Amino acid sequence: MVTKNTRKKKRTFSWMNPKLEVRDTKKYGKGVFTKKDIKKDEIKMLIY
């Protein structure tokens, strides 16, 4: 008898502040860099 997994898969939600950008680095692969100044209490990324 085959049983199905009835759990719903979690959906990943992510958002990145438009003042940030992902760029390639020579040493580490990819990195996140700022395009504009960011305030101390400003949200940078959301990953859910």
Steps between C-alpha positions, in 0.01 A plus 500: 500500500635843401423796722510857379661775697206731577705786641499819297838620384611831647532777249815705526446872485788740470544869437810714473513876541534662155798695636694171509642293218665159466837505323777252436814527710840360414555349843160371624276447197193719548447784746239761590600862451323835541414723206382787725535598865290292739369623834588307816141387566404436135402145403763337281352156418205280589527125467201297606 
